[in-house]
């Protein structure tokens, strides 16, 4: 237990589609922190600024653990509130959070940092229904929100029928949309803490891609620590993760996502508000590298 930190407020919930996952992360982290001897206040966040600020002042924390996911939690909004509140909080600041949450902007920074990125382009929500046979990308491809997390709103388009089905579906995932090549390959996550790549895992999943169910349902995926990968690809992942972390001015913990097609490592995104449930990737990577959950949490301070 760190002497200068005794009271910790854990933020969870929020108003994004990832609310339930955030609650699971927050409750798990709160339980561990209590066992470590910290005085923990669990703040179930709502979209109400008066309520949030009153609860923060009531809890009077020495440190704030932000376990919010998605819109309002990892896009710079909550970070801005916490900056005004004036107490230290976990992970990246306003600018870094906003930049990394916007996958389109983050990809551009990643490319400037030397990463291979997946070919694609951006459109607006109202343009989805206008997509026709002369779409400037070959099947299969991926359509996903520019700003969202946990694979919410990600659609694999293998043929014209899939595209027509999507066009007839209400899009509720924001105005900005990305269309990218579908890369079939092995998926990896790299944990970076305070600028240093700590470790990586390979993600195996039953579904066509690492979707919401794969991430959060028991048995939906497996995190493989003893994977085989050539040294160059591994070093590339670690190096690119650290360069993007630095370029985006991230702090605390972040998780970089990659896909490997047996020739090239492609950067997908970097997550500044990582899931911290018992099934989440980051605690697993830490554990596989002899870092306990208790130590992992204190590395955020």
C-alpha positions in Angstrom: 0.0 0.0 0.0 1.4 3.4 -1.0 1.7 5.7 1.9 0.4 8.8 0.1 -2.7 7.1 -1.2 -5.3 5.9 1.2 -8.7 6.7 -0.3 -9.5 5.7 -3.9 -12.6 6.4 -5.9 -13.3 3.8 -8.6 -15.4 5.1 -11.5 -17.6 2.6 -13.3 -20.8 2.4 -15.4 -21.2 5.5 -17.6 -23.6 5.9 -20.5 -21.8 4.0 -23.4 -22.8 0.6 -24.8 -19.9 -0.8 -22.7 -21.6 0.2 -19.4 -22.0 -3.4 -18.1 -18.4 -4.3 -18.9 -17.2 -1.1 -17.1 -19.2 -2.1 -14.0 -17.6 -5.6 -14.0 -14.1 -4.0 -14.3 -14.8 -1.5 -11.6 -16.3 -3.9 -9.1 -13.4 -6.4 -9.6 -10.8 -3.6 -9.2 -12.6 -2.2 -6.1 -12.6 -5.7 -4.5 -8.9 -6.1 -5.0 -8.1 -2.6 -3.8 -10.2 -3.2 -0.6 -8.2 -6.4 0.1 -5.0 -4.4 -0.3 -6.1 -2.1 2.5 -7.3 0.9 0.6 -10.5 2.8 1.5 -12.5 2.4 -1.7 -15.5 4.4 -2.9 -17.4 2.9 -5.8 -18.9 5.6 -8.0 -21.5 4.4 -10.5 -21.3 7.1 -13.1 -24.4 8.6 -14.8 -24.7 11.2 -17.5 -25.2 13.9 -14.9 -22.4 16.4 -14.2 -23.9 17.6 -11.0 -24.2 14.1 -9.6 -20.6 13.2 -10.7 -19.0 16.2 -9.1 -21.0 15.9 -5.9 -20.0 12.3 -5.6 -16.3 13.1 -6.3 -16.3 15.8 -3.6 -18.2 13.5 -1.2 -15.7 10.6 -1.7 -12.7 13.0 -1.3 -10.2 10.6 -3.0 -6.4 10.7 -3.0 -6.6 8.9 -6.3 -9.3 8.2 -8.9 -9.3 4.9 -10.8 -11.2 5.4 -14.0 -12.7 2.1 -15.2 -15.2 3.7 -17.6 -15.2 2.3 -21.2 -16.3 3.8 -24.4 -18.0 7.2 -25.1 -17.8 9.5 -22.1 -15.2 7.4 -20.4 -12.2 7.0 -22.6 -12.7 9.8 -25.2 -11.4 12.6 -23.0 -14.8 13.7 -21.6 -14.4 12.2 -18.1 -10.7 13.1 -18.2 -11.6 16.7 -18.6 -14.0 16.6 -15.6 -11.2 15.0 -13.6 -8.7 17.6 -14.6 -11.0 20.3 -13.3 -11.6 18.3 -10.1 -7.8 18.4 -9.6 -7.0 15.0 -8.2 -4.7 12.4 -9.8 -6.4 9.8 -11.9 -5.4 6.6 -13.8 -4.1 6.4 -17.3 -4.1 9.0 -20.1 -5.1 12.6 -20.1 -7.7 14.5 -22.2 -5.8 14.9 -25.4 -4.2 11.4 -25.4 -7.6 9.8 -24.6 -9.4 11.7 -27.4 -6.7 10.9 -30.0 -6.5 7.2 -29.2 -10.3 6.8 -29.1 -10.6 8.2 -32.6 -9.3 5.2 -34.6 -8.9 7.3 -37.8 -6.6 9.9 -36.2 -4.8 7.2 -34.2 -4.1 5.2 -37.4 -2.5 8.3 -39.0 -0.2 8.8 -36.0 0.6 5.1 -36.0 1.6 5.3 -39.7 3.9 8.3 -39.0 5.4 6.2 -36.2 6.4 3.5 -38.7 3.5 1.0 -38.2 1.9 -1.0 -41.0 -1.8 0.0 -41.0 -4.7 -1.7 -42.7 -5.8 -0.1 -46.0 -9.1 1.8 -45.8 -11.0 5.0 -45.8 -13.5 7.0 -43.8 -17.2 7.8 -44.5 -20.1 9.4 -42.7 -23.0 7.4 -41.3 -25.4 8.7 -43.9 -23.2 7.4 -46.7 -23.5 3.7 -45.6 -26.8 3.4 -47.5 -25.3 4.9 -50.6 -22.5 2.3 -50.9 -22.9 0.6 -54.2 -21.3 -2.0 -56.5 -18.4 0.4 -57.3 -17.2 0.6 -53.7 -13.5 1.4 -53.7 -12.4 -1.7 -51.8 -12.6 -5.4 -52.5 -14.6 -8.0 -50.6 -14.2 -9.0 -47.8 -14.0 -5.8 -45.8 -14.8 -4.4 -42.4 -17.2 -1.6 -41.5 -16.8 -0.2 -38.0 -17.3 3.0 -35.9 -14.4 5.5 -35.7 -15.2 6.0 -32.1 -16.3 3.0 -30.1 -14.8 0.1 -28.2 -15.2 -3.6 -27.3 -15.9 -4.3 -31.0 -19.4 -2.7 -30.7 -20.7 -1.9 -34.2 -18.1 -3.9 -36.1 -19.5 -5.7 -39.2 -17.7 -8.1 -41.5 -18.8 -7.7 -45.1 -18.0 -10.8 -47.2 -20.4 -10.1 -50.2 -23.1 -7.9 -51.6 -25.7 -9.6 -49.5 -23.9 -8.7 -46.2 -23.6 -5.1 -47.4 -27.4 -4.9 -48.2 -28.2 -6.4 -44.8 -26.1 -3.7 -43.1 -27.7 -1.0 -45.2 -31.1 -2.1 -43.9 -29.9 -2.0 -40.3 -30.2 1.1 -38.1 -26.7 2.4 -37.5 -26.5 3.6 -33.9 -22.7 3.8 -33.5 -21.9 7.4 -34.3 -21.5 9.6 -37.4 -18.0 8.7 -38.3 -17.4 5.3 -39.9 -14.3 3.4 -41.1 -14.1 0.9 -44.0 -11.0 -1.3 -44.0 -9.7 -4.4 -45.7 -10.4 -7.6 -43.9 -7.1 -9.1 -42.8 -7.2 -12.8 -42.0 -4.5 -13.7 -39.5 -3.4 -14.1 -35.9 -4.4 -11.5 -33.4 -2.2 -10.2 -30.6 -2.4 -7.7 -27.8 0.6 -5.9 -26.2 0.4 -4.3 -22.8 2.4 -1.1 -22.4 2.8 0.5 -19.0 4.4 3.9 -18.7 6.0 3.6 -22.1 7.4 0.0 -21.7 6.0 -3.0 -23.5 5.5 -5.5 -20.6 4.3 -8.5 -22.6 1.9 -9.9 -25.2 -0.7 -12.6 -25.7 -2.2 -14.2 -28.8 -6.0 -14.2 -28.8 -7.9 -17.3 -30.1 -11.6 -17.0 -30.6 -14.5 -19.1 -31.9 -16.3 -16.4 -33.9 -15.3 -14.9 -37.2 -13.6 -12.0 -35.4 -12.8 -10.9 -31.8 -16.3 -9.5 -31.2 -18.1 -8.4 -28.0 -19.2 -12.0 -27.2 -15.7 -13.4 -27.7 -14.3 -10.8 -25.3 -16.8 -11.0 -22.4 -18.5 -14.4 -22.5 -16.9 -17.3 -20.6 -15.4 -19.6 -23.2 -15.6 -17.0 -26.0 -11.9 -16.7 -26.4 -8.6 -17.9 -25.1 -5.5 -15.9 -24.2 -2.4 -17.8 -25.2 0.9 -16.7 -23.5 3.1 -19.5 -24.9 2.5 -18.6 -28.6 5.2 -19.1 -31.3 6.1 -16.1 -33.3 9.3 -15.2 -35.2 11.5 -12.8 -33.3 11.3 -10.0 -35.9 7.5 -9.9 -35.7 7.6 -9.9 -31.9 10.1 -7.1 -31.7 8.2 -5.1 -34.3 5.0 -5.4 -32.2 6.8 -4.3 -29.0 8.7 -1.4 -30.7 5.6 -0.1 -32.5 3.5 -0.3 -29.3 6.0 1.8 -27.5 6.4 4.3 -30.3 2.6 4.9 -30.6 2.3 5.1 -26.8 4.9 7.9 -26.8 3.6 9.6 -30.0 0.0 9.7 -28.5 1.4 10.9 -25.1 -0.3 8.0 -23.3 0.2 7.5 -19.6 -0.3 4.5 -17.2 -1.5 1.4 -19.0 -2.5 0.9 -22.6 -3.2 -2.1 -24.8 -2.1 -2.1 -28.5 -3.8 -4.5 -30.9 -2.2 -6.2 -33.9 -3.0 -8.7 -36.6 -0.3 -10.9 -38.3 -0.9 -12.4 -41.7 2.3 -14.5 -41.6 4.1 -11.7 -43.5 3.3 -8.4 -41.9 2.3 -7.1 -38.5 -0.6 -4.6 -38.9 -1.5 -2.1 -36.1 -5.2 -2.0 -35.4 -5.7 0.3 -32.4 -4.5 1.3 -28.9 -6.8 1.2 -26.0 -6.1 3.7 -23.1 -8.9 2.4 -20.9 -8.3 -1.3 -20.7 -10.8 -3.8 -19.5 -10.0 -5.0 -16.0 -12.4 -7.8 -15.4 -11.3 -11.3 -14.4 -11.6 -12.3 -18.1 -9.7 -9.3 -19.5 -6.6 -9.3 -21.5 -4.5 -6.9 -19.4 -4.6 -8.7 -16.1 -3.8 -11.9 -18.0 -0.7 -10.4 -19.7 0.4 -9.1 -16.4 -0.1 -12.5 -14.7 1.8 -14.3 -17.5 4.7 -11.9 -16.8 4.7 -12.5 -13.0 2.9 -9.2 -12.2 0.1 -9.8 -9.7 -3.2 -7.9 -10.0 -2.2 -6.0 -6.9 1.1 -4.8 -8.4 -0.6 -4.1 -11.7 -3.1 -1.7 -10.0 -0.4 0.1 -8.1 1.6 0.5 -11.3 -1.3 2.9 -12.4 -0.6 5.3 -9.5 
